[in-house]
């Protein structure tokens, strides 16, 4: 039961990261308005990952690296 809850919560968080990443391309503002909570939930984790990554010019690999890290943690925690 706990493994199922961890799997569901991390999957939902991964969806929020994808929404944050694709938001500008889909013209969805996740920093203000009704979806501001998405930015508040995802930005602290993405910001920590950005600090670990080397500078890569205008490219921001923070969200995709965070997505991979959450996926890896979910796989280890649930054992799938």
mmCIF file of the N, C-alpha and C atoms, coordinates in Angstrom:
data_MODEL
# 
_entry.id   MODEL 
# 
loop_
_atom_site.group_PDB 
_atom_site.id 
_atom_site.type_symbol 
_atom_site.label_atom_id 
_atom_site.label_alt_id 
_atom_site.label_comp_id 
_atom_site.label_asym_id 
_atom_site.label_entity_id 
_atom_site.label_seq_id 
_atom_site.pdbx_PDB_ins_code 
_atom_site.Cartn_x 
_atom_site.Cartn_y 
_atom_site.Cartn_z 
_atom_site.occupancy 
_atom_site.B_iso_or_equiv 
_atom_site.pdbx_formal_charge 
_atom_site.auth_seq_id 
_atom_site.auth_comp_id 
_atom_site.auth_asym_id 
_atom_site.auth_atom_id 
_atom_site.pdbx_PDB_model_num 
ATOM 1   N N  . UNK A 1 1  ? 0.822  -1.193 0.000   1.00 0.00 ? 1  UNK A N  1 
ATOM 2   C CA . UNK A 1 1  ? 0.000  0.000  0.000   1.00 0.00 ? 1  UNK A CA 1 
ATOM 3   C C  . UNK A 1 1  ? 0.869  1.261  0.000   1.00 0.00 ? 1  UNK A C  1 
ATOM 4   N N  . UNK A 1 2  ? 1.917  1.284  0.810   1.00 0.00 ? 2  UNK A N  1 
ATOM 5   C CA . UNK A 1 2  ? 2.812  2.448  0.857   1.00 0.00 ? 2  UNK A CA 1 
ATOM 6   C C  . UNK A 1 2  ? 3.555  2.605  -0.468  1.00 0.00 ? 2  UNK A C  1 
ATOM 7   N N  . UNK A 1 3  ? 3.953  1.495  -1.070  1.00 0.00 ? 3  UNK A N  1 
ATOM 8   C CA . UNK A 1 3  ? 4.653  1.554  -2.355  1.00 0.00 ? 3  UNK A CA 1 
ATOM 9   C C  . UNK A 1 3  ? 3.746  2.138  -3.429  1.00 0.00 ? 3  UNK A C  1 
ATOM 10  N N  . UNK A 1 4  ? 2.482  1.783  -3.388  1.00 0.00 ? 4  UNK A N  1 
ATOM 11  C CA . UNK A 1 4  ? 1.532  2.306  -4.362  1.00 0.00 ? 4  UNK A CA 1 
ATOM 12  C C  . UNK A 1 4  ? 1.352  3.819  -4.173  1.00 0.00 ? 4  UNK A C  1 
ATOM 13  N N  . UNK A 1 5  ? 1.310  4.283  -2.939  1.00 0.00 ? 5  UNK A N  1 
ATOM 14  C CA . UNK A 1 5  ? 1.170  5.715  -2.653  1.00 0.00 ? 5  UNK A CA 1 
ATOM 15  C C  . UNK A 1 5  ? 2.417  6.472  -3.120  1.00 0.00 ? 5  UNK A C  1 
ATOM 16  N N  . UNK A 1 6  ? 3.593  5.930  -2.849  1.00 0.00 ? 6  UNK A N  1 
ATOM 17  C CA . UNK A 1 6  ? 4.842  6.566  -3.292  1.00 0.00 ? 6  UNK A CA 1 
ATOM 18  C C  . UNK A 1 6  ? 4.879  6.645  -4.812  1.00 0.00 ? 6  UNK A C  1 
ATOM 19  N N  . UNK A 1 7  ? 4.479  5.563  -5.464  1.00 0.00 ? 7  UNK A N  1 
ATOM 20  C CA . UNK A 1 7  ? 4.455  5.533  -6.924  1.00 0.00 ? 7  UNK A CA 1 
ATOM 21  C C  . UNK A 1 7  ? 3.515  6.609  -7.464  1.00 0.00 ? 7  UNK A C  1 
ATOM 22  N N  . UNK A 1 8  ? 2.329  6.719  -6.888  1.00 0.00 ? 8  UNK A N  1 
ATOM 23  C CA . UNK A 1 8  ? 1.339  7.687  -7.360  1.00 0.00 ? 8  UNK A CA 1 
ATOM 24  C C  . UNK A 1 8  ? 1.791  9.126  -7.123  1.00 0.00 ? 8  UNK A C  1 
ATOM 25  N N  . UNK A 1 9  ? 2.332  9.411  -5.955  1.00 0.00 ? 9  UNK A N  1 
ATOM 26  C CA . UNK A 1 9  ? 2.765  10.771 -5.629  1.00 0.00 ? 9  UNK A CA 1 
ATOM 27  C C  . UNK A 1 9  ? 3.933  11.201 -6.511  1.00 0.00 ? 9  UNK A C  1 
ATOM 28  N N  . UNK A 1 10 ? 4.894  10.325 -6.709  1.00 0.00 ? 10 UNK A N  1 
ATOM 29  C CA . UNK A 1 10 ? 6.038  10.690 -7.548  1.00 0.00 ? 10 UNK A CA 1 
ATOM 30  C C  . UNK A 1 10 ? 5.634  10.825 -9.014  1.00 0.00 ? 10 UNK A C  1 
ATOM 31  N N  . UNK A 1 11 ? 4.694  10.014 -9.470  1.00 0.00 ? 11 UNK A N  1 
ATOM 32  C CA . UNK A 1 11 ? 4.208  10.139 -10.841 1.00 0.00 ? 11 UNK A CA 1 
ATOM 33  C C  . UNK A 1 11 ? 3.489  11.472 -11.031 1.00 0.00 ? 11 UNK A C  1 
ATOM 34  N N  . UNK A 1 12 ? 2.680  11.864 -10.075 1.00 0.00 ? 12 UNK A N  1 
ATOM 35  C CA . UNK A 1 12 ? 2.006  13.155 -10.141 1.00 0.00 ? 12 UNK A CA 1 
ATOM 36  C C  . UNK A 1 12 ? 3.027  14.295 -10.154 1.00 0.00 ? 12 UNK A C  1 
ATOM 37  N N  . UNK A 1 13 ? 4.070  14.184 -9.345  1.00 0.00 ? 13 UNK A N  1 
ATOM 38  C CA . UNK A 1 13 ? 5.113  15.212 -9.314  1.00 0.00 ? 13 UNK A CA 1 
ATOM 39  C C  . UNK A 1 13 ? 5.839  15.278 -10.658 1.00 0.00 ? 13 UNK A C  1 
ATOM 40  N N  . UNK A 1 14 ? 6.065  14.128 -11.276 1.00 0.00 ? 14 UNK A N  1 
ATOM 41  C CA . UNK A 1 14 ? 6.702  14.106 -12.591 1.00 0.00 ? 14 UNK A CA 1 
ATOM 42  C C  . UNK A 1 14 ? 5.817  14.789 -13.637 1.00 0.00 ? 14 UNK A C  1 
ATOM 43  N N  . UNK A 1 15 ? 4.521  14.604 -13.545 1.00 0.00 ? 15 UNK A N  1 
ATOM 44  C CA . UNK A 1 15 ? 3.590  15.272 -14.461 1.00 0.00 ? 15 UNK A CA 1 
ATOM 45  C C  . UNK A 1 15 ? 3.643  16.785 -14.256 1.00 0.00 ? 15 UNK A C  1 
ATOM 46  N N  . UNK A 1 16 ? 3.741  17.223 -12.999 1.00 0.00 ? 16 UNK A N  1 
ATOM 47  C CA . UNK A 1 16 ? 3.848  18.661 -12.714 1.00 0.00 ? 16 UNK A CA 1 
ATOM 48  C C  . UNK A 1 16 ? 5.139  19.242 -13.287 1.00 0.00 ? 16 UNK A C  1 
ATOM 49  N N  . UNK A 1 17 ? 6.229  18.490 -13.208 1.00 0.00 ? 17 UNK A N  1 
ATOM 50  C CA . UNK A 1 17 ? 7.495  18.954 -13.794 1.00 0.00 ? 17 UNK A CA 1 
ATOM 51  C C  . UNK A 1 17 ? 7.352  19.084 -15.306 1.00 0.00 ? 17 UNK A C  1 
ATOM 52  N N  . UNK A 1 18 ? 6.708  18.113 -15.936 1.00 0.00 ? 18 UNK A N  1 
ATOM 53  C CA . UNK A 1 18 ? 6.485  18.191 -17.383 1.00 0.00 ? 18 UNK A CA 1 
ATOM 54  C C  . UNK A 1 18 ? 5.601  19.379 -17.747 1.00 0.00 ? 18 UNK A C  1 
ATOM 55  N N  . UNK A 1 19 ? 4.580  19.640 -16.944 1.00 0.00 ? 19 UNK A N  1 
ATOM 56  C CA . UNK A 1 19 ? 3.727  20.796 -17.190 1.00 0.00 ? 19 UNK A CA 1 
ATOM 57  C C  . UNK A 1 19 ? 4.528  22.085 -17.079 1.00 0.00 ? 19 UNK A C  1 
ATOM 58  N N  . UNK A 1 20 ? 5.386  22.148 -16.094 1.00 0.00 ? 20 UNK A N  1 
ATOM 59  C CA . UNK A 1 20 ? 6.237  23.328 -15.912 1.00 0.00 ? 20 UNK A CA 1 
ATOM 60  C C  . UNK A 1 20 ? 7.213  23.484 -17.080 1.00 0.00 ? 20 UNK A C  1 
ATOM 61  N N  . UNK A 1 21 ? 7.738  22.373 -17.568 1.00 0.00 ? 21 UNK A N  1 
ATOM 62  C CA . UNK A 1 21 ? 8.720  22.409 -18.650 1.00 0.00 ? 21 UNK A CA 1 
ATOM 63  C C  . UNK A 1 21 ? 8.073  22.780 -19.984 1.00 0.00 ? 21 UNK A C  1 
ATOM 64  N N  . UNK A 1 22 ? 6.921  22.188 -20.293 1.00 0.00 ? 22 UNK A N  1 
ATOM 65  C CA . UNK A 1 22 ? 6.252  22.452 -21.559 1.00 0.00 ? 22 UNK A CA 1 
ATOM 66  C C  . UNK A 1 22 ? 5.311  23.654 -21.506 1.00 0.00 ? 22 UNK A C  1 
ATOM 67  N N  . UNK A 1 23 ? 5.088  24.206 -20.321 1.00 0.00 ? 23 UNK A N  1 
ATOM 68  C CA . UNK A 1 23 ? 4.178  25.329 -20.166 1.00 0.00 ? 23 UNK A CA 1 
ATOM 69  C C  . UNK A 1 23 ? 4.436  26.491 -21.105 1.00 0.00 ? 23 UNK A C  1 
ATOM 70  N N  . UNK A 1 24 ? 5.650  26.992 -21.214 1.00 0.00 ? 24 UNK A N  1 
ATOM 71  C CA . UNK A 1 24 ? 5.892  28.128 -22.118 1.00 0.00 ? 24 UNK A CA 1 
ATOM 72  C C  . UNK A 1 24 ? 5.575  27.810 -23.579 1.00 0.00 ? 24 UNK A C  1 
ATOM 73  N N  . UNK A 1 25 ? 5.841  26.588 -24.008 1.00 0.00 ? 25 UNK A N  1 
ATOM 74  C CA . UNK A 1 25 ? 5.546  26.221 -25.394 1.00 0.00 ? 25 UNK A CA 1 
ATOM 75  C C  . UNK A 1 25 ? 4.043  26.106 -25.641 1.00 0.00 ? 25 UNK A C  1 
ATOM 76  N N  . UNK A 1 26 ? 3.309  25.719 -24.602 1.00 0.00 ? 26 UNK A N  1 
ATOM 77  C CA . UNK A 1 26 ? 1.858  25.583 -24.710 1.00 0.00 ? 26 UNK A CA 1 
ATOM 78  C C  . UNK A 1 26 ? 1.122  26.851 -24.281 1.00 0.00 ? 26 UNK A C  1 
ATOM 79  N N  . UNK A 1 27 ? 1.899  27.902 -24.003 1.00 0.00 ? 27 UNK A N  1 
ATOM 80  C CA . UNK A 1 27 ? 1.374  29.191 -23.540 1.00 0.00 ? 27 UNK A CA 1 
ATOM 81  C C  . UNK A 1 27 ? 0.570  29.039 -22.251 1.00 0.00 ? 27 UNK A C  1 
ATOM 82  N N  . UNK A 1 28 ? 1.105  28.243 -21.331 1.00 0.00 ? 28 UNK A N  1 
ATOM 83  C CA . UNK A 1 28 ? 0.527  28.050 -20.008 1.00 0.00 ? 28 UNK A CA 1 
ATOM 84  C C  . UNK A 1 28 ? 1.485  28.685 -19.006 1.00 0.00 ? 28 UNK A C  1 
ATOM 85  N N  . UNK A 1 29 ? 1.007  29.660 -18.257 1.00 0.00 ? 29 UNK A N  1 
ATOM 86  C CA . UNK A 1 29 ? 1.849  30.349 -17.284 1.00 0.00 ? 29 UNK A CA 1 
ATOM 87  C C  . UNK A 1 29 ? 1.749  29.620 -15.937 1.00 0.00 ? 29 UNK A C  1 
ATOM 88  N N  . UNK A 1 30 ? 2.818  28.942 -15.567 1.00 0.00 ? 30 UNK A N  1 
ATOM 89  C CA . UNK A 1 30 ? 2.837  28.217 -14.294 1.00 0.00 ? 30 UNK A CA 1 
ATOM 90  C C  . UNK A 1 30 ? 3.494  29.030 -13.181 1.00 0.00 ? 30 UNK A C  1 
ATOM 91  N N  . UNK A 1 31 ? 3.785  30.290 -13.453 1.00 0.00 ? 31 UNK A N  1 
ATOM 92  C CA . UNK A 1 31 ? 4.392  31.153 -12.440 1.00 0.00 ? 31 UNK A CA 1 
ATOM 93  C C  . UNK A 1 31 ? 3.400  32.129 -11.827 1.00 0.00 ? 31 UNK A C  1 
ATOM 94  N N  . UNK A 1 32 ? 2.271  32.327 -12.465 1.00 0.00 ? 32 UNK A N  1 
ATOM 95  C CA . UNK A 1 32 ? 1.273  33.277 -11.967 1.00 0.00 ? 32 UNK A CA 1 
ATOM 96  C C  . UNK A 1 32 ? -0.122 32.768 -12.328 1.00 0.00 ? 32 UNK A C  1 
ATOM 97  N N  . UNK A 1 33 ? -1.102 33.344 -11.701 1.00 0.00 ? 33 UNK A N  1 
ATOM 98  C CA . UNK A 1 33 ? -2.481 32.968 -12.006 1.00 0.00 ? 33 UNK A CA 1 
ATOM 99  C C  . UNK A 1 33 ? -2.911 31.697 -11.287 1.00 0.00 ? 33 UNK A C  1 
ATOM 100 N N  . UNK A 1 34 ? -3.824 30.993 -11.913 1.00 0.00 ? 34 UNK A N  1 
ATOM 101 C CA . UNK A 1 34 ? -4.401 29.803 -11.281 1.00 0.00 ? 34 UNK A CA 1 
ATOM 102 C C  . UNK A 1 34 ? -3.425 28.646 -11.152 1.00 0.00 ? 34 UNK A C  1 
ATOM 103 N N  . UNK A 1 35 ? -2.402 28.613 -11.983 1.00 0.00 ? 35 UNK A N  1 
ATOM 104 C CA . UNK A 1 35 ? -1.439 27.516 -11.930 1.00 0.00 ? 35 UNK A CA 1 
ATOM 105 C C  . UNK A 1 35 ? -0.139 27.890 -11.225 1.00 0.00 ? 35 UNK A C  1 
ATOM 106 N N  . UNK A 1 36 ? -0.150 28.948 -10.446 1.00 0.00 ? 36 UNK A N  1 
ATOM 107 C CA . UNK A 1 36 ? 1.059  29.371 -9.732  1.00 0.00 ? 36 UNK A CA 1 
ATOM 108 C C  . UNK A 1 36 ? 1.532  28.314 -8.745  1.00 0.00 ? 36 UNK A C  1 
ATOM 109 N N  . UNK A 1 37 ? 0.632  27.485 -8.247  1.00 0.00 ? 37 UNK A N  1 
ATOM 110 C CA . UNK A 1 37 ? 1.009  26.434 -7.296  1.00 0.00 ? 37 UNK A CA 1 
ATOM 111 C C  . UNK A 1 37 ? 1.942  25.408 -7.943  1.00 0.00 ? 37 UNK A C  1 
ATOM 112 N N  . UNK A 1 38 ? 1.848  25.237 -9.267  1.00 0.00 ? 38 UNK A N  1 
ATOM 113 C CA . UNK A 1 38 ? 2.750  24.296 -9.951  1.00 0.00 ? 38 UNK A CA 1 
ATOM 114 C C  . UNK A 1 38 ? 4.182  24.783 -9.825  1.00 0.00 ? 38 UNK A C  1 
ATOM 115 N N  . UNK A 1 39 ? 4.393  26.062 -10.059 1.00 0.00 ? 39 UNK A N  1 
ATOM 116 C CA . UNK A 1 39 ? 5.732  26.631 -9.922  1.00 0.00 ? 39 UNK A CA 1 
ATOM 117 C C  . UNK A 1 39 ? 6.250  26.577 -8.493  1.00 0.00 ? 39 UNK A C  1 
ATOM 118 N N  . UNK A 1 40 ? 5.355  26.838 -7.536  1.00 0.00 ? 40 UNK A N  1 
ATOM 119 C CA . UNK A 1 40 ? 5.777  26.804 -6.128  1.00 0.00 ? 40 UNK A CA 1 
ATOM 120 C C  . UNK A 1 40 ? 6.144  25.397 -5.678  1.00 0.00 ? 40 UNK A C  1 
ATOM 121 N N  . UNK A 1 41 ? 5.514  24.377 -6.247  1.00 0.00 ? 41 UNK A N  1 
ATOM 122 C CA . UNK A 1 41 ? 5.826  23.001 -5.859  1.00 0.00 ? 41 UNK A CA 1 
ATOM 123 C C  . UNK A 1 41 ? 7.073  22.451 -6.549  1.00 0.00 ? 41 UNK A C  1 
ATOM 124 N N  . UNK A 1 42 ? 7.288  22.846 -7.782  1.00 0.00 ? 42 UNK A N  1 
ATOM 125 C CA . UNK A 1 42 ? 8.383  22.245 -8.549  1.00 0.00 ? 42 UNK A CA 1 
ATOM 126 C C  . UNK A 1 42 ? 9.677  23.049 -8.519  1.00 0.00 ? 42 UNK A C  1 
ATOM 127 N N  . UNK A 1 43 ? 9.586  24.362 -8.419  1.00 0.00 ? 43 UNK A N  1 
ATOM 128 C CA . UNK A 1 43 ? 10.782 25.202 -8.535  1.00 0.00 ? 43 UNK A CA 1 
ATOM 129 C C  . UNK A 1 43 ? 11.852 24.933 -7.474  1.00 0.00 ? 43 UNK A C  1 
ATOM 130 N N  . UNK A 1 44 ? 11.508 24.692 -6.200  1.00 0.00 ? 44 UNK A N  1 
ATOM 131 C CA . UNK A 1 44 ? 12.587 24.439 -5.230  1.00 0.00 ? 44 UNK A CA 1 
ATOM 132 C C  . UNK A 1 44 ? 13.455 23.229 -5.583  1.00 0.00 ? 44 UNK A C  1 
ATOM 133 N N  . UNK A 1 45 ? 12.848 22.176 -6.054  1.00 0.00 ? 45 UNK A N  1 
ATOM 134 C CA . UNK A 1 45 ? 13.613 20.974 -6.408  1.00 0.00 ? 45 UNK A CA 1 
ATOM 135 C C  . UNK A 1 45 ? 14.403 21.215 -7.688  1.00 0.00 ? 45 UNK A C  1 
ATOM 136 N N  . UNK A 1 46 ? 13.769 21.826 -8.688  1.00 0.00 ? 46 UNK A N  1 
ATOM 137 C CA . UNK A 1 46 ? 14.459 22.110 -9.950  1.00 0.00 ? 46 UNK A CA 1 
ATOM 138 C C  . UNK A 1 46 ? 15.636 23.043 -9.705  1.00 0.00 ? 46 UNK A C  1 
ATOM 139 N N  . UNK A 1 47 ? 15.462 24.019 -8.840  1.00 0.00 ? 47 UNK A N  1 
ATOM 140 C CA . UNK A 1 47 ? 16.544 24.972 -8.530  1.00 0.00 ? 47 UNK A CA 1 
ATOM 141 C C  . UNK A 1 47 ? 17.745 24.259 -7.910  1.00 0.00 ? 47 UNK A C  1 
ATOM 142 N N  . UNK A 1 48 ? 17.493 23.302 -7.033  1.00 0.00 ? 48 UNK A N  1 
ATOM 143 C CA . UNK A 1 48 ? 18.612 22.549 -6.432  1.00 0.00 ? 48 UNK A CA 1 
ATOM 144 C C  . UNK A 1 48 ? 19.353 21.740 -7.473  1.00 0.00 ? 48 UNK A C  1 
ATOM 145 N N  . UNK A 1 49 ? 18.622 21.153 -8.406  1.00 0.00 ? 49 UNK A N  1 
ATOM 146 C CA . UNK A 1 49 ? 19.267 20.377 -9.469  1.00 0.00 ? 49 UNK A CA 1 
ATOM 147 C C  . UNK A 1 49 ? 20.051 21.297 -10.394 1.00 0.00 ? 49 UNK A C  1 
ATOM 148 N N  . UNK A 1 50 ? 19.521 22.476 -10.685 1.00 0.00 ? 50 UNK A N  1 
ATOM 149 C CA . UNK A 1 50 ? 20.238 23.439 -11.542 1.00 0.00 ? 50 UNK A CA 1 
ATOM 150 C C  . UNK A 1 50 ? 21.595 23.803 -10.953 1.00 0.00 ? 50 UNK A C  1 
ATOM 151 N N  . UNK A 1 51 ? 21.661 23.901 -9.622  1.00 0.00 ? 51 UNK A N  1 
ATOM 152 C CA . UNK A 1 51 ? 22.943 24.242 -8.970  1.00 0.00 ? 51 UNK A CA 1 
ATOM 153 C C  . UNK A 1 51 ? 23.983 23.142 -9.163  1.00 0.00 ? 51 UNK A C  1 
ATOM 154 N N  . UNK A 1 52 ? 23.532 21.898 -9.340  1.00 0.00 ? 52 UNK A N  1 
ATOM 155 C CA . UNK A 1 52 ? 24.454 20.783 -9.528  1.00 0.00 ? 52 UNK A CA 1 
ATOM 156 C C  . UNK A 1 52 ? 24.942 20.659 -10.970 1.00 0.00 ? 52 UNK A C  1 
ATOM 157 N N  . UNK A 1 53 ? 24.154 21.169 -11.915 1.00 0.00 ? 53 UNK A N  1 
ATOM 158 C CA . UNK A 1 53 ? 24.505 21.046 -13.328 1.00 0.00 ? 53 UNK A CA 1 
ATOM 159 C C  . UNK A 1 53 ? 25.497 22.130 -13.732 1.00 0.00 ? 53 UNK A C  1 
ATOM 160 N N  . UNK A 1 54 ? 26.405 21.799 -14.660 1.00 0.00 ? 54 UNK A N  1 
ATOM 161 C CA . UNK A 1 54 ? 27.311 22.842 -15.152 1.00 0.00 ? 54 UNK A CA 1 
ATOM 162 C C  . UNK A 1 54 ? 26.546 23.818 -16.048 1.00 0.00 ? 54 UNK A C  1 
ATOM 163 N N  . UNK A 1 55 ? 27.037 25.051 -16.193 1.00 0.00 ? 55 UNK A N  1 
ATOM 164 C CA . UNK A 1 55 ? 26.378 26.019 -17.073 1.00 0.00 ? 55 UNK A CA 1 
ATOM 165 C C  . UNK A 1 55 ? 26.385 25.523 -18.521 1.00 0.00 ? 55 UNK A C  1 
ATOM 166 N N  . UNK A 1 56 ? 25.229 25.623 -19.174 1.00 0.00 ? 56 UNK A N  1 
ATOM 167 C CA . UNK A 1 56 ? 25.112 25.138 -20.552 1.00 0.00 ? 56 UNK A CA 1 
ATOM 168 C C  . UNK A 1 56 ? 24.528 26.198 -21.464 1.00 0.00 ? 56 UNK A C  1 
ATOM 169 N N  . UNK A 1 57 ? 24.872 27.448 -21.212 1.00 0.00 ? 57 UNK A N  1 
ATOM 170 C CA . UNK A 1 57 ? 24.393 28.534 -22.061 1.00 0.00 ? 57 UNK A CA 1 
ATOM 171 C C  . UNK A 1 57 ? 22.902 28.755 -21.887 1.00 0.00 ? 57 UNK A C  1 
ATOM 172 N N  . UNK A 1 58 ? 22.198 28.957 -22.988 1.00 0.00 ? 58 UNK A N  1 
ATOM 173 C CA . UNK A 1 58 ? 20.766 29.271 -22.883 1.00 0.00 ? 58 UNK A CA 1 
ATOM 174 C C  . UNK A 1 58 ? 19.885 28.039 -22.613 1.00 0.00 ? 58 UNK A C  1 
ATOM 175 N N  . UNK A 1 59 ? 20.458 26.852 -22.661 1.00 0.00 ? 59 UNK A N  1 
ATOM 176 C CA . UNK A 1 59 ? 19.678 25.638 -22.442 1.00 0.00 ? 59 UNK A CA 1 
ATOM 177 C C  . UNK A 1 59 ? 19.490 25.366 -20.951 1.00 0.00 ? 59 UNK A C  1 
ATOM 178 N N  . UNK A 1 60 ? 18.280 25.008 -20.587 1.00 0.00 ? 60 UNK A N  1 
ATOM 179 C CA . UNK A 1 60 ? 17.967 24.703 -19.191 1.00 0.00 ? 60 UNK A CA 1 
ATOM 180 C C  . UNK A 1 60 ? 17.620 23.223 -19.078 1.00 0.00 ? 60 UNK A C  1 
ATOM 181 N N  . UNK A 1 61 ? 18.564 22.452 -18.586 1.00 0.00 ? 61 UNK A N  1 
ATOM 182 C CA . UNK A 1 61 ? 18.337 21.029 -18.401 1.00 0.00 ? 61 UNK A CA 1 
ATOM 183 C C  . UNK A 1 61 ? 17.863 20.700 -16.985 1.00 0.00 ? 61 UNK A C  1 
ATOM 184 N N  . UNK A 1 62 ? 17.596 21.716 -16.183 1.00 0.00 ? 62 UNK A N  1 
ATOM 185 C CA . UNK A 1 62 ? 17.129 21.502 -14.813 1.00 0.00 ? 62 UNK A CA 1 
ATOM 186 C C  . UNK A 1 62 ? 15.860 20.673 -14.719 1.00 0.00 ? 62 UNK A C  1 
ATOM 187 N N  . UNK A 1 63 ? 14.803 21.015 -15.472 1.00 0.00 ? 63 UNK A N  1 
ATOM 188 C CA . UNK A 1 63 ? 13.571 20.226 -15.373 1.00 0.00 ? 63 UNK A CA 1 
ATOM 189 C C  . UNK A 1 63 ? 13.738 18.772 -15.831 1.00 0.00 ? 63 UNK A C  1 
ATOM 190 N N  . UNK A 1 64 ? 14.466 18.539 -16.905 1.00 0.00 ? 64 UNK A N  1 
ATOM 191 C CA . UNK A 1 64 ? 14.617 17.166 -17.398 1.00 0.00 ? 64 UNK A CA 1 
ATOM 192 C C  . UNK A 1 64 ? 15.508 16.353 -16.468 1.00 0.00 ? 64 UNK A C  1 
ATOM 193 N N  . UNK A 1 65 ? 16.529 16.979 -15.885 1.00 0.00 ? 65 UNK A N  1 
ATOM 194 C CA . UNK A 1 65 ? 17.379 16.281 -14.924 1.00 0.00 ? 65 UNK A CA 1 
ATOM 195 C C  . UNK A 1 65 ? 16.594 15.970 -13.647 1.00 0.00 ? 65 UNK A C  1 
ATOM 196 N N  . UNK A 1 66 ? 15.726 16.900 -13.240 1.00 0.00 ? 66 UNK A N  1 
ATOM 197 C CA . UNK A 1 66 ? 14.882 16.669 -12.067 1.00 0.00 ? 66 UNK A CA 1 
ATOM 198 C C  . UNK A 1 66 ? 13.893 15.552 -12.343 1.00 0.00 ? 66 UNK A C  1 
ATOM 199 N N  . UNK A 1 67 ? 13.321 15.555 -13.527 1.00 0.00 ? 67 UNK A N  1 
ATOM 200 C CA . UNK A 1 67 ? 12.391 14.494 -13.926 1.00 0.00 ? 67 UNK A CA 1 
ATOM 201 C C  . UNK A 1 67 ? 13.075 13.130 -13.867 1.00 0.00 ? 67 UNK A C  1 
ATOM 202 N N  . UNK A 1 68 ? 14.289 13.056 -14.382 1.00 0.00 ? 68 UNK A N  1 
ATOM 203 C CA . UNK A 1 68 ? 15.041 11.807 -14.347 1.00 0.00 ? 68 UNK A CA 1 
ATOM 204 C C  . UNK A 1 68 ? 15.357 11.393 -12.912 1.00 0.00 ? 68 UNK A C  1 
ATOM 205 N N  . UNK A 1 69 ? 15.734 12.363 -12.070 1.00 0.00 ? 69 UNK A N  1 
ATOM 206 C CA . UNK A 1 69 ? 16.064 12.058 -10.674 1.00 0.00 ? 69 UNK A CA 1 
ATOM 207 C C  . UNK A 1 69 ? 14.840 11.544 -9.916  1.00 0.00 ? 69 UNK A C  1 
ATOM 208 N N  . UNK A 1 70 ? 13.685 12.162 -10.139 1.00 0.00 ? 70 UNK A N  1 
ATOM 209 C CA . UNK A 1 70 ? 12.457 11.702 -9.467  1.00 0.00 ? 70 UNK A CA 1 
ATOM 210 C C  . UNK A 1 70 ? 12.083 10.312 -9.965  1.00 0.00 ? 70 UNK A C  1 
ATOM 211 N N  . UNK A 1 71 ? 12.238 10.074 -11.267 1.00 0.00 ? 71 UNK A N  1 
ATOM 212 C CA . UNK A 1 71 ? 11.957 8.750  -11.821 1.00 0.00 ? 71 UNK A CA 1 
ATOM 213 C C  . UNK A 1 71 ? 12.889 7.699  -11.206 1.00 0.00 ? 71 UNK A C  1 
ATOM 214 N N  . UNK A 1 72 ? 14.169 8.045  -11.075 1.00 0.00 ? 72 UNK A N  1 
ATOM 215 C CA . UNK A 1 72 ? 15.135 7.118  -10.494 1.00 0.00 ? 72 UNK A CA 1 
ATOM 216 C C  . UNK A 1 72 ? 14.811 6.834  -9.030  1.00 0.00 ? 72 UNK A C  1 
ATOM 217 N N  . UNK A 1 73 ? 14.481 7.874  -8.268  1.00 0.00 ? 73 UNK A N  1 
ATOM 218 C CA . UNK A 1 73 ? 14.101 7.683  -6.861  1.00 0.00 ? 73 UNK A CA 1 
ATOM 219 C C  . UNK A 1 73 ? 12.837 6.829  -6.737  1.00 0.00 ? 73 UNK A C  1 
ATOM 220 N N  . UNK A 1 74 ? 11.865 7.072  -7.630  1.00 0.00 ? 74 UNK A N  1 
ATOM 221 C CA . UNK A 1 74 ? 10.635 6.272  -7.612  1.00 0.00 ? 74 UNK A CA 1 
ATOM 222 C C  . UNK A 1 74 ? 10.940 4.811  -7.907  1.00 0.00 ? 74 UNK A C  1 
ATOM 223 N N  . UNK A 1 75 ? 11.792 4.561  -8.865  1.00 0.00 ? 75 UNK A N  1 
ATOM 224 C CA . UNK A 1 75 ? 12.143 3.191  -9.229  1.00 0.00 ? 75 UNK A CA 1 
ATOM 225 C C  . UNK A 1 75 ? 12.856 2.487  -8.075  1.00 0.00 ? 75 UNK A C  1 
ATOM 226 N N  . UNK A 1 76 ? 13.752 3.186  -7.405  1.00 0.00 ? 76 UNK A N  1 
ATOM 227 C CA . UNK A 1 76 ? 14.467 2.599  -6.273  1.00 0.00 ? 76 UNK A CA 1 
ATOM 228 C C  . UNK A 1 76 ? 13.521 2.374  -5.088  1.00 0.00 ? 76 UNK A C  1 
ATOM 229 N N  . UNK A 1 77 ? 12.670 3.361  -4.796  1.00 0.00 ? 77 UNK A N  1 
ATOM 230 C CA . UNK A 1 77 ? 11.787 3.273  -3.636  1.00 0.00 ? 77 UNK A CA 1 
ATOM 231 C C  . UNK A 1 77 ? 10.706 2.209  -3.796  1.00 0.00 ? 77 UNK A C  1 
ATOM 232 N N  . UNK A 1 78 ? 10.165 2.093  -4.984  1.00 0.00 ? 78 UNK A N  1 
ATOM 233 C CA . UNK A 1 78 ? 9.057  1.160  -5.204  1.00 0.00 ? 78 UNK A CA 1 
ATOM 234 C C  . UNK A 1 78 ? 9.583  -0.201 -5.654  1.00 0.00 ? 78 UNK A C  1 
ATOM 235 N N  . UNK A 1 79 ? 10.723 -0.201 -6.303  1.00 0.00 ? 79 UNK A N  1 
ATOM 236 C CA . UNK A 1 79 ? 11.314 -1.468 -6.739  1.00 0.00 ? 79 UNK A CA 1 
ATOM 237 C C  . UNK A 1 79 ? 10.696 -2.018 -8.014  1.00 0.00 ? 79 UNK A C  1 
ATOM 238 N N  . UNK A 1 80 ? 10.310 -1.115 -8.922  1.00 0.00 ? 80 UNK A N  1 
ATOM 239 C CA . UNK A 1 80 ? 9.729  -1.579 -10.198 1.00 0.00 ? 80 UNK A CA 1 
ATOM 240 C C  . UNK A 1 80 ? 10.777 -1.654 -11.261 1.00 0.00 ? 80 UNK A C  1 
# 
